[in-house]
Amino acid sequence: MSRDQMFIAYMKAFKASTTHIGACTACQNDQPCDAGQPIHADFIARQDAWNERVRAERKQP
Ligand SMILES: [Zn+2]
């Protein structure tokens, strides 16, 4: 996956997650949510992958 694709996927996942929270009282109150769980897990995974990539790039001379 290219850097741009990776960032776009991360931003899409972020938007999906925040959109879900905006419409879901369970997630707003930190309660378990079967619908939201995979959406938030996807966002966290993409965020971690992105942060890892940025960190790896900073190590380059
Ligand atoms: Zn939810």
PDB file of the backbone (N, CA, C, O) and the ligand in Angstrom, with CONECT records:
HET     ZN  A 101       1
ATOM      1  N   MET A   1       0.849  -1.196   0.000  1.00  0.00           N
ATOM      2  CA  MET A   1       0.000   0.000   0.000  1.00  0.00           C
ATOM      3  C   MET A   1       0.892   1.256   0.000  1.00  0.00           C
ATOM      4  O   MET A   1       1.849   1.337   0.770  1.00  0.00           O
ATOM      5  N   SER A   2       0.580   2.218  -0.852  1.00  0.00           N
ATOM      6  CA  SER A   2       1.395   3.436  -0.901  1.00  0.00           C
ATOM      7  C   SER A   2       1.119   4.295   0.334  1.00  0.00           C
ATOM      8  O   SER A   2       0.151   4.071   1.062  1.00  0.00           O
ATOM      9  N   ARG A   3       1.984   5.273   0.552  1.00  0.00           N
ATOM     10  CA  ARG A   3       1.833   6.174   1.691  1.00  0.00           C
ATOM     11  C   ARG A   3       0.497   6.919   1.615  1.00  0.00           C
ATOM     12  O   ARG A   3      -0.219   7.040   2.609  1.00  0.00           O
ATOM     13  N   ASP A   4       0.175   7.417   0.411  1.00  0.00           N
ATOM     14  CA  ASP A   4      -1.085   8.154   0.235  1.00  0.00           C
ATOM     15  C   ASP A   4      -2.287   7.269   0.511  1.00  0.00           C
ATOM     16  O   ASP A   4      -3.217   7.673   1.210  1.00  0.00           O
ATOM     17  N   GLN A   5      -2.266   6.058  -0.039  1.00  0.00           N
ATOM     18  CA  GLN A   5      -3.379   5.124   0.168  1.00  0.00           C
ATOM     19  C   GLN A   5      -3.561   4.826   1.652  1.00  0.00           C
ATOM     20  O   GLN A   5      -4.675   4.731   2.167  1.00  0.00           O
ATOM     21  N   MET A   6      -2.429   4.685   2.305  1.00  0.00           N
ATOM     22  CA  MET A   6      -2.457   4.370   3.727  1.00  0.00           C
ATOM     23  C   MET A   6      -3.076   5.527   4.526  1.00  0.00           C
ATOM     24  O   MET A   6      -3.874   5.312   5.438  1.00  0.00           O
ATOM     25  N   PHE A   7      -2.695   6.743   4.167  1.00  0.00           N
ATOM     26  CA  PHE A   7      -3.221   7.907   4.878  1.00  0.00           C
ATOM     27  C   PHE A   7      -4.711   8.088   4.597  1.00  0.00           C
ATOM     28  O   PHE A   7      -5.486   8.401   5.501  1.00  0.00           O
ATOM     29  N   ILE A   8      -5.106   7.889   3.345  1.00  0.00           N
ATOM     30  CA  ILE A   8      -6.519   8.027   2.971  1.00  0.00           C
ATOM     31  C   ILE A   8      -7.368   6.987   3.713  1.00  0.00           C
ATOM     32  O   ILE A   8      -8.449   7.301   4.212  1.00  0.00           O
ATOM     33  N   ALA A   9      -6.873   5.761   3.780  1.00  0.00           N
ATOM     34  CA  ALA A   9      -7.588   4.702   4.500  1.00  0.00           C
ATOM     35  C   ALA A   9      -7.708   5.057   5.982  1.00  0.00           C
ATOM     36  O   ALA A   9      -8.738   4.813   6.610  1.00  0.00           O
ATOM     37  N   TYR A  10      -6.647   5.632   6.525  1.00  0.00           N
ATOM     38  CA  TYR A  10      -6.663   6.057   7.936  1.00  0.00           C
ATOM     39  C   TYR A  10      -7.705   7.155   8.143  1.00  0.00           C
ATOM     40  O   TYR A  10      -8.473   7.106   9.104  1.00  0.00           O
ATOM     41  N   MET A  11      -7.736   8.137   7.257  1.00  0.00           N
ATOM     42  CA  MET A  11      -8.694   9.234   7.388  1.00  0.00           C
ATOM     43  C   MET A  11     -10.134   8.750   7.207  1.00  0.00           C
ATOM     44  O   MET A  11     -11.043   9.217   7.894  1.00  0.00           O
ATOM     45  N   LYS A  12     -10.335   7.811   6.278  1.00  0.00           N
ATOM     46  CA  LYS A  12     -11.680   7.244   6.075  1.00  0.00           C
ATOM     47  C   LYS A  12     -12.141   6.499   7.318  1.00  0.00           C
ATOM     48  O   LYS A  12     -13.294   6.606   7.737  1.00  0.00           O
ATOM     49  N   ALA A  13     -11.221   5.745   7.897  1.00  0.00           N
ATOM     50  CA  ALA A  13     -11.551   4.984   9.106  1.00  0.00           C
ATOM     51  C   ALA A  13     -11.846   5.931  10.265  1.00  0.00           C
ATOM     52  O   ALA A  13     -12.736   5.679  11.077  1.00  0.00           O
ATOM     53  N   PHE A  14     -11.079   7.035  10.330  1.00  0.00           N
ATOM     54  CA  PHE A  14     -11.317   8.043  11.369  1.00  0.00           C
ATOM     55  C   PHE A  14     -12.717   8.632  11.214  1.00  0.00           C
ATOM     56  O   PHE A  14     -13.459   8.775  12.185  1.00  0.00           O
ATOM     57  N   LYS A  15     -13.057   8.968   9.976  1.00  0.00           N
ATOM     58  CA  LYS A  15     -14.363   9.571   9.708  1.00  0.00           C
ATOM     59  C   LYS A  15     -15.497   8.592  10.020  1.00  0.00           C
ATOM     60  O   LYS A  15     -16.511   8.976  10.603  1.00  0.00           O
ATOM     61  N   ALA A  16     -15.322   7.334   9.632  1.00  0.00           N
ATOM     62  CA  ALA A  16     -16.340   6.319   9.908  1.00  0.00           C
ATOM     63  C   ALA A  16     -16.553   6.170  11.412  1.00  0.00           C
ATOM     64  O   ALA A  16     -17.679   6.040  11.892  1.00  0.00           O
ATOM     65  N   SER A  17     -15.447   6.194  12.133  1.00  0.00           N
ATOM     66  CA  SER A  17     -15.520   6.036  13.588  1.00  0.00           C
ATOM     67  C   SER A  17     -16.222   7.232  14.236  1.00  0.00           C
ATOM     68  O   SER A  17     -17.113   7.052  15.066  1.00  0.00           O
ATOM     69  N   THR A  18     -15.825   8.448  13.861  1.00  0.00           N
ATOM     70  CA  THR A  18     -16.435   9.627  14.480  1.00  0.00           C
ATOM     71  C   THR A  18     -17.896   9.774  14.051  1.00  0.00           C
ATOM     72  O   THR A  18     -18.734  10.216  14.837  1.00  0.00           O
ATOM     73  N   THR A  19     -18.201   9.401  12.802  1.00  0.00           N
ATOM     74  CA  THR A  19     -19.593   9.461  12.327  1.00  0.00           C
ATOM     75  C   THR A  19     -20.458   8.501  13.136  1.00  0.00           C
ATOM     76  O   THR A  19     -21.574   8.833  13.535  1.00  0.00           O
ATOM     77  N   HIS A  20     -19.919   7.294  13.371  1.00  0.00           N
ATOM     78  CA  HIS A  20     -20.673   6.322  14.159  1.00  0.00           C
ATOM     79  C   HIS A  20     -20.915   6.848  15.578  1.00  0.00           C
ATOM     80  O   HIS A  20     -22.034   6.783  16.085  1.00  0.00           O
ATOM     81  N   ILE A  21     -19.879   7.359  16.202  1.00  0.00           N
ATOM     82  CA  ILE A  21     -20.021   7.866  17.580  1.00  0.00           C
ATOM     83  C   ILE A  21     -21.072   8.978  17.622  1.00  0.00           C
ATOM     84  O   ILE A  21     -21.867   9.054  18.559  1.00  0.00           O
ATOM     85  N   GLY A  22     -21.067   9.843  16.593  1.00  0.00           N
ATOM     86  CA  GLY A  22     -22.021  10.944  16.548  1.00  0.00           C
ATOM     87  C   GLY A  22     -23.464  10.483  16.526  1.00  0.00           C
ATOM     88  O   GLY A  22     -24.365  11.213  16.937  1.00  0.00           O
ATOM     89  N   ALA A  23     -23.683   9.252  16.038  1.00  0.00           N
ATOM     90  CA  ALA A  23     -25.043   8.748  15.879  1.00  0.00           C
ATOM     91  C   ALA A  23     -25.373   7.643  16.876  1.00  0.00           C
ATOM     92  O   ALA A  23     -26.462   7.071  16.818  1.00  0.00           O
ATOM     93  N   CYS A  24     -24.460   7.331  17.786  1.00  0.00           N
ATOM     94  CA  CYS A  24     -24.638   6.150  18.636  1.00  0.00           C
ATOM     95  C   CYS A  24     -24.499   6.538  20.109  1.00  0.00           C
ATOM     96  O   CYS A  24     -23.418   6.922  20.556  1.00  0.00           O
ATOM     97  N   THR A  25     -25.589   6.436  20.854  1.00  0.00           N
ATOM     98  CA  THR A  25     -25.537   6.817  22.269  1.00  0.00           C
ATOM     99  C   THR A  25     -24.692   5.839  23.078  1.00  0.00           C
ATOM    100  O   THR A  25     -24.052   6.243  24.049  1.00  0.00           O
ATOM    101  N   ALA A  26     -24.676   4.564  22.702  1.00  0.00           N
ATOM    102  CA  ALA A  26     -23.848   3.586  23.433  1.00  0.00           C
ATOM    103  C   ALA A  26     -22.379   3.996  23.378  1.00  0.00           C
ATOM    104  O   ALA A  26     -21.702   4.026  24.406  1.00  0.00           O
ATOM    105  N   CYS A  27     -21.890   4.309  22.186  1.00  0.00           N
ATOM    106  CA  CYS A  27     -20.489   4.699  22.034  1.00  0.00           C
ATOM    107  C   CYS A  27     -20.212   6.039  22.723  1.00  0.00           C
ATOM    108  O   CYS A  27     -19.133   6.239  23.281  1.00  0.00           O
ATOM    109  N   GLN A  28     -21.163   6.934  22.684  1.00  0.00           N
ATOM    110  CA  GLN A  28     -20.970   8.230  23.354  1.00  0.00           C
ATOM    111  C   GLN A  28     -20.819   8.050  24.854  1.00  0.00           C
ATOM    112  O   GLN A  28     -20.168   8.854  25.522  1.00  0.00           O
ATOM    113  N   ASN A  29     -21.424   6.990  25.380  1.00  0.00           N
ATOM    114  CA  ASN A  29     -21.375   6.739  26.826  1.00  0.00           C
ATOM    115  C   ASN A  29     -20.388   5.632  27.186  1.00  0.00           C
ATOM    116  O   ASN A  29     -20.432   5.088  28.289  1.00  0.00           O
ATOM    117  N   ASP A  30     -19.489   5.297  26.240  1.00  0.00           N
ATOM    118  CA  ASP A  30     -18.460   4.283  26.498  1.00  0.00           C
ATOM    119  C   ASP A  30     -19.046   2.934  26.874  1.00  0.00           C
ATOM    120  O   ASP A  30     -18.491   2.219  27.708  1.00  0.00           O
ATOM    121  N   GLN A  31     -20.171   2.585  26.255  1.00  0.00           N
ATOM    122  CA  GLN A  31     -20.780   1.289  26.506  1.00  0.00           C
ATOM    123  C   GLN A  31     -20.463   0.356  25.338  1.00  0.00           C
ATOM    124  O   GLN A  31     -20.181   0.819  24.232  1.00  0.00           O
ATOM    125  N   PRO A  32     -20.509  -0.976  25.583  1.00  0.00           N
ATOM    126  CA  PRO A  32     -20.222  -1.910  24.502  1.00  0.00           C
ATOM    127  C   PRO A  32     -21.182  -1.715  23.329  1.00  0.00           C
ATOM    128  O   PRO A  32     -22.374  -1.481  23.527  1.00  0.00           O
ATOM    129  N   CYS A  33     -20.658  -1.812  22.112  1.00  0.00           N
ATOM    130  CA  CYS A  33     -21.472  -1.596  20.920  1.00  0.00           C
ATOM    131  C   CYS A  33     -21.017  -2.559  19.840  1.00  0.00           C
ATOM    132  O   CYS A  33     -19.904  -2.449  19.326  1.00  0.00           O
ATOM    133  N   ASP A  34     -21.885  -3.507  19.497  1.00  0.00           N
ATOM    134  CA  ASP A  34     -21.535  -4.515  18.493  1.00  0.00           C
ATOM    135  C   ASP A  34     -21.335  -3.891  17.116  1.00  0.00           C
ATOM    136  O   ASP A  34     -20.478  -4.332  16.351  1.00  0.00           O
ATOM    137  N   ALA A  35     -22.119  -2.874  16.802  1.00  0.00           N
ATOM    138  CA  ALA A  35     -22.007  -2.237  15.491  1.00  0.00           C
ATOM    139  C   ALA A  35     -20.740  -1.394  15.410  1.00  0.00           C
ATOM    140  O   ALA A  35     -20.060  -1.368  14.385  1.00  0.00           O
ATOM    141  N   GLY A  36     -20.437  -0.707  16.503  1.00  0.00           N
ATOM    142  CA  GLY A  36     -19.304   0.212  16.485  1.00  0.00           C
ATOM    143  C   GLY A  36     -17.962  -0.472  16.687  1.00  0.00           C
ATOM    144  O   GLY A  36     -16.941   0.020  16.207  1.00  0.00           O
ATOM    145  N   GLN A  37     -17.948  -1.578  17.377  1.00  0.00           N
ATOM    146  CA  GLN A  37     -16.683  -2.218  17.749  1.00  0.00           C
ATOM    147  C   GLN A  37     -15.756  -2.440  16.545  1.00  0.00           C
ATOM    148  O   GLN A  37     -14.597  -2.028  16.593  1.00  0.00           O
ATOM    149  N   PRO A  38     -16.236  -3.082  15.462  1.00  0.00           N
ATOM    150  CA  PRO A  38     -15.322  -3.294  14.323  1.00  0.00           C
ATOM    151  C   PRO A  38     -14.907  -1.979  13.654  1.00  0.00           C
ATOM    152  O   PRO A  38     -13.802  -1.878  13.121  1.00  0.00           O
ATOM    153  N   ILE A  39     -15.778  -0.983  13.679  1.00  0.00           N
ATOM    154  CA  ILE A  39     -15.451   0.316  13.067  1.00  0.00           C
ATOM    155  C   ILE A  39     -14.326   0.988  13.852  1.00  0.00           C
ATOM    156  O   ILE A  39     -13.375   1.514  13.273  1.00  0.00           O
ATOM    157  N   HIS A  40     -14.450   0.962  15.172  1.00  0.00           N
ATOM    158  CA  HIS A  40     -13.422   1.598  16.008  1.00  0.00           C
ATOM    159  C   HIS A  40     -12.128   0.784  15.989  1.00  0.00           C
ATOM    160  O   HIS A  40     -11.034   1.348  16.019  1.00  0.00           O
ATOM    161  N   ALA A  41     -12.259  -0.550  15.939  1.00  0.00           N
ATOM    162  CA  ALA A  41     -11.061  -1.397  15.885  1.00  0.00           C
ATOM    163  C   ALA A  41     -10.293  -1.148  14.588  1.00  0.00           C
ATOM    164  O   ALA A  41      -9.063  -1.113  14.584  1.00  0.00           O
ATOM    165  N   ASP A  42     -11.025  -0.976  13.496  1.00  0.00           N
ATOM    166  CA  ASP A  42     -10.390  -0.693  12.201  1.00  0.00           C
ATOM    167  C   ASP A  42      -9.658   0.647  12.258  1.00  0.00           C
ATOM    168  O   ASP A  42      -8.530   0.766  11.779  1.00  0.00           O
ATOM    169  N   PHE A  43     -10.298   1.639  12.837  1.00  0.00           N
ATOM    170  CA  PHE A  43      -9.670   2.956  12.966  1.00  0.00           C
ATOM    171  C   PHE A  43      -8.395   2.877  13.802  1.00  0.00           C
ATOM    172  O   PHE A  43      -7.363   3.428  13.422  1.00  0.00           O
ATOM    173  N   ILE A  44      -8.470   2.199  14.928  1.00  0.00           N
ATOM    174  CA  ILE A  44      -7.298   2.098  15.810  1.00  0.00           C
ATOM    175  C   ILE A  44      -6.164   1.360  15.096  1.00  0.00           C
ATOM    176  O   ILE A  44      -5.002   1.754  15.202  1.00  0.00           O
ATOM    177  N   ALA A  45      -6.501   0.290  14.370  1.00  0.00           N
ATOM    178  CA  ALA A  45      -5.473  -0.471  13.654  1.00  0.00           C
ATOM    179  C   ALA A  45      -4.802   0.402  12.588  1.00  0.00           C
ATOM    180  O   ALA A  45      -3.582   0.370  12.430  1.00  0.00           O
ATOM    181  N   ARG A  46      -5.599   1.171  11.869  1.00  0.00           N
ATOM    182  CA  ARG A  46      -5.033   2.031  10.809  1.00  0.00           C
ATOM    183  C   ARG A  46      -4.233   3.191  11.409  1.00  0.00           C
ATOM    184  O   ARG A  46      -3.213   3.607  10.861  1.00  0.00           O
ATOM    185  N   GLN A  47      -4.707   3.696  12.526  1.00  0.00           N
ATOM    186  CA  GLN A  47      -3.974   4.756  13.210  1.00  0.00           C
ATOM    187  C   GLN A  47      -2.607   4.236  13.695  1.00  0.00           C
ATOM    188  O   GLN A  47      -1.585   4.907  13.553  1.00  0.00           O
ATOM    189  N   ASP A  48      -2.620   3.042  14.262  1.00  0.00           N
ATOM    190  CA  ASP A  48      -1.363   2.436  14.725  1.00  0.00           C
ATOM    191  C   ASP A  48      -0.411   2.219  13.559  1.00  0.00           C
ATOM    192  O   ASP A  48       0.779   2.518  13.656  1.00  0.00           O
ATOM    193  N   ALA A  49      -0.940   1.695  12.455  1.00  0.00           N
ATOM    194  CA  ALA A  49      -0.108   1.427  11.285  1.00  0.00           C
ATOM    195  C   ALA A  49       0.484   2.730  10.744  1.00  0.00           C
ATOM    196  O   ALA A  49       1.652   2.782  10.360  1.00  0.00           O
ATOM    197  N   TRP A  50      -0.330   3.764  10.720  1.00  0.00           N
ATOM    198  CA  TRP A  50       0.142   5.063  10.221  1.00  0.00           C
ATOM    199  C   TRP A  50       1.224   5.633  11.138  1.00  0.00           C
ATOM    200  O   TRP A  50       2.271   6.082  10.671  1.00  0.00           O
ATOM    201  N   ASN A  51       0.965   5.610  12.440  1.00  0.00           N
ATOM    202  CA  ASN A  51       1.945   6.135  13.395  1.00  0.00           C
ATOM    203  C   ASN A  51       3.253   5.366  13.306  1.00  0.00           C
ATOM    204  O   ASN A  51       4.338   5.937  13.414  1.00  0.00           O
ATOM    205  N   GLU A  52       3.126   4.053  13.106  1.00  0.00           N
ATOM    206  CA  GLU A  52       4.318   3.220  12.976  1.00  0.00           C
ATOM    207  C   GLU A  52       5.119   3.622  11.741  1.00  0.00           C
ATOM    208  O   GLU A  52       6.349   3.673  11.772  1.00  0.00           O
ATOM    209  N   ARG A  53       4.415   3.902  10.671  1.00  0.00           N
ATOM    210  CA  ARG A  53       5.082   4.283   9.428  1.00  0.00           C
ATOM    211  C   ARG A  53       5.799   5.639   9.581  1.00  0.00           C
ATOM    212  O   ARG A  53       6.938   5.803   9.143  1.00  0.00           O
ATOM    213  N   VAL A  54       5.116   6.597  10.205  1.00  0.00           N
ATOM    214  CA  VAL A  54       5.711   7.920  10.420  1.00  0.00           C
ATOM    215  C   VAL A  54       6.957   7.784  11.297  1.00  0.00           C
ATOM    216  O   VAL A  54       7.984   8.415  11.047  1.00  0.00           O
ATOM    217  N   ARG A  55       6.843   6.950  12.324  1.00  0.00           N
ATOM    218  CA  ARG A  55       7.975   6.740  13.233  1.00  0.00           C
ATOM    219  C   ARG A  55       9.154   6.128  12.484  1.00  0.00           C
ATOM    220  O   ARG A  55      10.303   6.521  12.688  1.00  0.00           O
ATOM    221  N   ALA A  56       8.861   5.165  11.615  1.00  0.00           N
ATOM    222  CA  ALA A  56       9.925   4.508  10.844  1.00  0.00           C
ATOM    223  C   ALA A  56      10.593   5.509   9.898  1.00  0.00           C
ATOM    224  O   ALA A  56      11.807   5.479   9.696  1.00  0.00           O
ATOM    225  N   GLU A  57       9.780   6.390   9.329  1.00  0.00           N
ATOM    226  CA  GLU A  57      10.331   7.399   8.402  1.00  0.00           C
ATOM    227  C   GLU A  57      11.244   8.388   9.115  1.00  0.00           C
ATOM    228  O   GLU A  57      12.241   8.846   8.557  1.00  0.00           O
ATOM    229  N   ARG A  58      10.889   8.710  10.359  1.00  0.00           N
ATOM    230  CA  ARG A  58      11.707   9.671  11.115  1.00  0.00           C
ATOM    231  C   ARG A  58      13.076   9.118  11.429  1.00  0.00           C
ATOM    232  O   ARG A  58      14.020   9.873  11.661  1.00  0.00           O
ATOM    233  N   LYS A  59      13.189   7.793  11.439  1.00  0.00           N
ATOM    234  CA  LYS A  59      14.483   7.183  11.733  1.00  0.00           C
ATOM    235  C   LYS A  59      15.441   7.263  10.552  1.00  0.00           C
ATOM    236  O   LYS A  59      16.650   7.084  10.699  1.00  0.00           O
ATOM    237  N   GLN A  60      14.873   7.538   9.369  1.00  0.00           N
ATOM    238  CA  GLN A  60      15.728   7.640   8.179  1.00  0.00           C
ATOM    239  C   GLN A  60      16.623   8.875   8.301  1.00  0.00           C
ATOM    240  O   GLN A  60      16.199   9.896   8.843  1.00  0.00           O
ATOM    241  N   PRO A  61      17.846   8.788   7.805  1.00  0.00           N
ATOM    242  CA  PRO A  61      18.728   9.960   7.892  1.00  0.00           C
ATOM    243  C   PRO A  61      18.263  11.119   7.000  1.00  0.00           C
ATOM    244  O   PRO A  61      18.904  12.169   6.968  1.00  0.00           O
TER     245      PRO A  61
HETATM  246 ZN    ZN A 101     -21.859   2.447  18.637  1.00  0.00          ZN2+
END
